[in-house]
């Protein structure tokens, strides 16, 4: 397999921290968070990419560290959450009104979004220090945030996304919490921390409890991602760390004799590619492949030899994919049925990659 650059987009001179992708009926939206406090919205198209919007850079006083599109909202509305080093979370929204661009197609044109800006909907406060990550639950009704203050907060919202109530503050990590991610089809939350652990959280009796602690990494756990699965007995998670390893964790069973605690095992450690910190990992919902990136500038793609086996191979890698700069984030994106990879680095660029099996 080879990895080739489809598009390199220079957006700022500061670090690109976070990316998140959302398909709408008429656009492929990539949100970009960076040190310059401005959130950029790109529209990724097979025949080109354009900058749709730059959100108000005065809303946050410090770098924007994380962005996340709200899932399962009205198809005519998009909502974005952004977490900042100023300890706040901003919520943005816009209505999508489509029109037909007759210049694109002889048979009537292609639907395009009307040119409209995203509006600030809400500001969420509560964390004492930098917000490191924001993540929506699969139904879009819960927002998880994590912070340098060692806590994970879970917020409940309404259909419109205008009001936010903190329903739980989770304080069992002993250090800075770097990342949170929800399972794509159930309300199971994973948090990754500077304390070298991953914690799994579920709701019991109107409160959220830690149901498992995954230990084994020998350094900060920077990021994790769930495998897409609708089977509640078939749950796996991939994580990456300062220790330069990529690990697959597998749910085994629920321990009924121990207050619903879950039993997980480390199913496998993926073949060695990275020689330094691995910052980001993404598990593709389309192909089931895993992509990683980190401080060594390498983009790596792994494929399981037989699904569920726990045996993985490296099928492609691209060194220095942002030149000499660190790569902070990797995301799989589906552009009109074509699976691509997006990365963001310290060079202020977003790169979109093709790969061929």
C-alpha positions as CSV (number, residue, x, y, z in Angstrom):
1,X,0.0,0.0,0.0
2,X,1.2,3.5,-0.8
3,X,0.2,6.8,0.8
4,X,0.2,9.9,-1.4
5,X,-0.7,13.5,-0.7
6,X,-4.0,14.5,-2.2
7,X,-4.1,18.0,-0.8
8,X,-1.9,20.2,1.5
9,X,-3.7,23.1,3.0
10,X,-1.7,25.8,4.9
11,X,-4.2,27.5,7.2
12,X,-2.0,29.3,9.8
13,X,1.5,29.7,11.2
14,X,0.6,28.1,14.5
15,X,0.0,24.5,15.5
16,X,-2.9,22.5,14.2
17,X,-4.2,20.7,17.3
18,X,-7.5,18.9,16.3
19,X,-9.6,17.9,13.4
20,X,-13.2,16.5,13.2
21,X,-15.2,15.6,10.1
22,X,-18.9,15.6,9.3
23,X,-20.8,14.8,6.2
24,X,-24.0,16.6,5.4
25,X,-26.3,16.1,2.4
26,X,-24.4,18.8,0.5
27,X,-21.0,19.2,2.1
28,X,-18.0,17.4,3.7
29,X,-17.1,19.6,6.6
30,X,-13.7,19.4,8.3
31,X,-13.3,21.5,11.5
32,X,-9.8,22.6,12.4
33,X,-8.6,23.8,15.8
34,X,-5.3,25.6,16.3
35,X,-3.1,27.7,18.5
36,X,-4.2,31.0,16.8
37,X,-7.7,30.7,18.5
38,X,-9.5,30.6,15.2
39,X,-11.6,27.6,14.2
40,X,-11.5,27.0,10.4
41,X,-14.2,25.1,8.6
42,X,-13.1,23.4,5.4
43,X,-15.4,21.8,2.7
44,X,-13.5,18.8,1.4
45,X,-14.5,17.8,-2.2
46,X,-13.1,15.3,-4.7
47,X,-12.3,18.1,-7.1
48,X,-11.0,20.6,-4.6
49,X,-11.1,22.0,-1.1
50,X,-12.3,25.4,0.0
51,X,-12.3,27.4,3.3
52,X,-16.0,27.8,4.2
53,X,-15.7,29.7,7.4
54,X,-13.4,31.1,10.0
55,X,-15.1,31.4,13.4
56,X,-14.7,34.5,15.6
57,X,-11.2,34.3,17.0
58,X,-12.1,36.6,20.0
59,X,-14.4,34.0,21.7
60,X,-11.5,32.1,23.2
61,X,-8.6,33.8,24.9
62,X,-6.1,30.9,24.4
63,X,-5.5,28.1,21.9
64,X,-8.4,25.9,20.7
65,X,-7.3,22.4,21.6
66,X,-10.2,20.2,20.4
67,X,-13.2,20.3,18.1
68,X,-16.1,17.9,17.7
69,X,-19.2,17.9,15.5
70,X,-22.4,16.9,17.2
71,X,-23.9,13.7,15.6
72,X,-27.5,12.8,14.9
73,X,-28.8,16.4,14.7
74,X,-31.4,17.7,12.3
75,X,-30.0,17.3,8.8
76,X,-30.5,21.0,8.2
77,X,-28.4,22.0,11.2
78,X,-24.8,21.5,12.1
79,X,-23.4,22.0,15.7
80,X,-19.8,22.1,16.7
81,X,-18.1,22.0,20.2
82,X,-14.7,23.5,20.8
83,X,-12.5,23.2,23.9
84,X,-9.9,25.7,24.7
85,X,-6.8,26.2,26.9
86,X,-8.8,29.1,28.5
87,X,-10.8,26.4,30.3
88,X,-14.1,27.0,28.4
89,X,-16.0,25.2,25.7
90,X,-17.8,27.0,22.9
91,X,-20.8,25.7,21.0
92,X,-21.4,26.9,17.4
93,X,-24.2,26.2,15.0
94,X,-25.6,27.1,11.6
95,X,-28.6,26.1,9.5
96,X,-27.7,24.5,6.2
97,X,-29.8,25.9,3.3
98,X,-28.9,24.2,0.0
99,X,-29.2,25.4,-3.5
100,X,-28.4,23.9,-6.9
101,X,-25.3,25.1,-8.6
102,X,-26.1,24.7,-12.3
103,X,-22.5,25.2,-13.4
104,X,-21.4,21.9,-11.9
105,X,-23.7,19.5,-13.8
106,X,-25.4,19.6,-17.1
107,X,-28.4,17.7,-15.7
108,X,-29.3,20.3,-13.2
109,X,-26.3,20.9,-11.0
110,X,-25.0,19.8,-7.7
111,X,-26.4,20.8,-4.3
112,X,-24.1,23.2,-2.4
113,X,-24.4,24.8,1.0
114,X,-25.4,28.5,1.0
115,X,-22.6,30.7,2.1
116,X,-23.4,31.3,5.8
117,X,-21.4,31.7,9.0
118,X,-21.6,29.6,12.1
119,X,-23.0,31.5,15.1
120,X,-22.0,31.2,18.7
121,X,-24.7,29.3,20.6
122,X,-23.3,28.9,24.1
123,X,-20.2,29.1,26.3
124,X,-19.7,26.3,28.9
125,X,-17.7,27.0,32.0
126,X,-16.7,24.8,34.9
127,X,-13.2,23.4,34.4
128,X,-10.4,25.0,36.4
129,X,-7.7,24.5,33.8
130,X,-7.2,23.9,30.1
131,X,-9.8,21.8,28.3
132,X,-7.9,19.2,26.4
133,X,-10.7,17.4,24.5
134,X,-14.4,17.5,23.8
135,X,-16.5,14.5,22.6
136,X,-20.2,13.9,21.8
137,X,-22.1,10.7,22.7
138,X,-23.5,8.8,19.7
139,X,-27.0,10.3,20.1
140,X,-25.7,13.8,20.5
141,X,-27.3,14.4,23.9
142,X,-24.2,14.1,26.1
143,X,-21.0,16.1,25.8
144,X,-17.8,14.9,27.6
145,X,-15.0,17.3,28.3
146,X,-11.7,16.7,30.0
147,X,-9.0,18.9,31.4
148,X,-5.6,19.5,32.9
149,X,-7.5,19.8,36.2
150,X,-7.6,15.9,36.2
151,X,-11.4,15.7,35.7
152,X,-13.9,14.5,33.1
153,X,-17.2,16.4,33.0
154,X,-20.3,15.0,31.4
155,X,-22.9,17.6,30.2
156,X,-26.5,16.9,29.2
157,X,-28.0,19.1,26.5
158,X,-31.4,19.6,24.8
159,X,-32.4,19.0,21.2
160,X,-31.3,22.5,20.1
161,X,-28.0,22.3,21.9
162,X,-28.6,25.6,23.7
163,X,-28.6,24.6,27.3
164,X,-26.0,22.5,29.1
165,X,-26.3,20.9,32.6
166,X,-23.3,19.1,34.2
167,X,-24.7,15.7,35.3
168,X,-21.4,14.2,36.5
169,X,-17.8,15.2,37.4
170,X,-15.4,12.3,37.2
171,X,-12.2,12.8,39.3
172,X,-10.6,9.4,39.5
173,X,-7.6,10.1,37.2
174,X,-4.6,11.2,39.2
175,X,-3.1,13.4,36.5
176,X,-4.0,15.6,33.5
177,X,-6.7,14.0,31.3
178,X,-5.7,14.2,27.7
179,X,-8.5,12.7,25.7
180,X,-12.1,11.4,25.8
181,X,-14.0,9.4,23.2
182,X,-17.4,7.7,23.2
183,X,-18.3,4.3,21.7
184,X,-20.0,4.9,18.3
185,X,-23.2,3.0,19.2
186,X,-23.5,2.9,23.0
187,X,-23.0,5.3,26.0
188,X,-19.6,4.0,27.0
189,X,-16.8,6.6,27.5
190,X,-13.1,6.2,27.5
191,X,-10.7,8.7,29.0
192,X,-6.9,8.8,28.5
193,X,-4.5,10.4,30.9
194,X,-1.0,11.6,31.9
195,X,-1.3,9.0,34.7
196,X,-0.6,6.3,32.0
197,X,-4.1,4.7,32.2
198,X,-7.3,4.6,30.3
199,X,-10.6,4.6,32.3
200,X,-13.9,3.3,31.0
201,X,-17.1,5.0,32.3
202,X,-20.8,4.0,32.2
203,X,-24.0,5.3,33.8
204,X,-25.5,3.5,36.7
205,X,-28.4,4.7,38.8
206,X,-28.3,8.3,37.4
207,X,-24.6,8.6,38.0
208,X,-21.5,7.8,36.0
209,X,-19.0,5.3,37.4
210,X,-15.6,4.0,36.4
211,X,-16.1,0.3,35.3
212,X,-12.6,-0.5,34.2
213,X,-9.0,0.8,34.4
214,X,-6.7,-0.3,31.6
215,X,-3.0,-0.4,32.6
216,X,0.0,-1.4,30.6
217,X,1.2,1.7,28.9
218,X,4.5,3.0,30.3
219,X,3.9,6.7,29.6
220,X,1.1,9.2,29.0
221,X,-1.8,7.8,27.1
222,X,-2.5,10.6,24.5
223,X,-5.5,9.2,22.6
224,X,-7.8,6.2,22.1
225,X,-10.6,5.2,19.7
226,X,-13.3,2.5,19.7
227,X,-13.9,0.0,16.9
228,X,-17.3,0.5,15.3
229,X,-19.5,-2.4,16.5
230,X,-23.2,-2.7,17.4
231,X,-22.6,-5.8,19.5
232,X,-22.3,-4.9,23.2
233,X,-20.3,-8.1,23.8
234,X,-17.8,-7.3,21.0
235,X,-16.0,-4.1,22.1
236,X,-12.5,-3.1,21.4
237,X,-10.4,0.0,21.9
238,X,-7.1,1.1,20.5
239,X,-4.8,3.5,22.4
240,X,-1.5,5.3,21.8
241,X,1.1,6.6,24.3
242,X,4.4,8.3,25.1
243,X,5.9,4.8,25.2
244,X,5.6,4.7,21.4
245,X,3.3,1.7,21.4
246,X,-0.1,1.1,19.9
247,X,-2.3,-1.3,21.9
248,X,-5.6,-3.1,21.3
249,X,-7.9,-3.7,24.3
250,X,-10.8,-6.1,24.3
251,X,-13.8,-6.3,26.5
252,X,-14.2,-9.8,28.0
253,X,-17.1,-9.7,30.4
254,X,-18.9,-7.8,33.2
255,X,-18.1,-8.9,36.7
256,X,-21.6,-9.2,38.3
257,X,-20.0,-10.0,41.7
258,X,-18.0,-6.7,41.7
259,X,-20.6,-4.0,41.2
260,X,-20.7,-4.3,37.4
261,X,-17.0,-3.8,36.9
262,X,-15.8,-4.8,33.4
263,X,-13.0,-7.2,32.6
264,X,-10.7,-6.1,29.7
265,X,-7.5,-7.6,28.4
266,X,-4.8,-6.2,26.2
267,X,-5.4,-8.3,23.1
268,X,-2.3,-7.1,21.2
269,X,0.4,-4.6,20.8
270,X,0.7,-3.5,17.1
271,X,3.9,-3.9,15.2
272,X,6.5,-1.3,16.0
273,X,6.6,1.8,13.7
274,X,6.9,4.9,15.8
275,X,10.1,5.6,17.7
276,X,8.7,8.5,19.8
277,X,5.5,9.7,21.3
278,X,2.3,8.6,19.4
279,X,-0.2,11.4,19.8
280,X,-3.3,10.3,17.8
281,X,-5.1,7.2,16.7
282,X,-8.2,6.6,14.6
283,X,-10.1,3.4,13.9
284,X,-11.8,3.5,10.5
285,X,-15.6,2.7,10.6
286,X,-15.4,1.9,6.9
287,X,-12.4,-0.4,6.4
288,X,-11.6,-1.3,10.0
289,X,-8.0,-0.2,9.5
290,X,-6.1,1.9,12.2
291,X,-4.1,5.0,11.5
292,X,-1.6,6.6,13.9
293,X,0.5,9.8,14.0
294,X,2.9,11.4,16.4
295,X,6.0,13.4,17.3
296,X,8.2,11.5,14.8
297,X,6.1,12.8,11.9
298,X,5.1,9.4,10.7
299,X,1.7,8.4,9.5
300,X,1.1,4.7,9.8
301,X,-1.7,2.4,8.7
302,X,-2.4,-1.0,10.2
303,X,-4.7,-3.8,9.0
304,X,-5.9,-6.8,10.9
305,X,-5.0,-10.0,9.1
306,X,-8.3,-11.7,10.1
307,X,-11.0,-9.6,11.7
308,X,-11.2,-10.1,15.4
309,X,-8.0,-12.1,15.5
310,X,-5.8,-9.5,17.2
311,X,-3.1,-10.1,14.6
312,X,-2.2,-6.9,12.8
313,X,0.3,-5.9,10.1
314,X,1.6,-2.5,9.0
315,X,0.3,-2.0,5.4
316,X,1.7,1.6,4.8
317,X,3.7,4.3,6.5
318,X,4.6,7.8,5.4
319,X,7.5,9.5,7.2
320,X,7.8,13.2,7.6
321,X,4.2,13.7,6.5
322,X,4.4,17.3,7.7
323,X,8.0,17.8,7.0
324,X,10.2,18.0,10.1
325,X,7.1,18.9,12.2
326,X,5.2,16.8,14.8
327,X,1.8,15.4,13.7
328,X,-0.8,16.0,16.4
329,X,-4.0,14.5,14.9
330,X,-5.1,11.9,12.4
331,X,-8.7,11.4,11.2
332,X,-10.4,9.0,8.6
333,X,-12.7,10.9,6.3
334,X,-15.3,9.7,3.9
335,X,-15.5,12.0,0.9
336,X,-18.4,10.8,-1.3
337,X,-17.6,7.2,-0.6
338,X,-13.8,7.5,-1.0
339,X,-11.9,6.8,2.2
340,X,-9.1,9.3,2.9
341,X,-7.0,10.4,5.8
342,X,-6.6,13.9,7.2
343,X,-3.7,15.0,9.4
344,X,-2.8,18.2,11.2
345,X,0.7,19.2,12.4
346,X,2.8,21.8,14.1
347,X,3.4,23.4,10.7
348,X,-0.1,24.8,10.7
349,X,-1.2,22.7,7.8
350,X,-3.9,20.1,7.2
351,X,-2.9,17.4,4.8
352,X,-5.4,15.0,3.0
353,X,-4.0,11.7,2.0
354,X,-4.9,9.0,-0.6
355,X,-3.8,5.4,0.0
356,X,-3.9,2.4,-2.3
357,X,-4.2,-1.2,-1.1
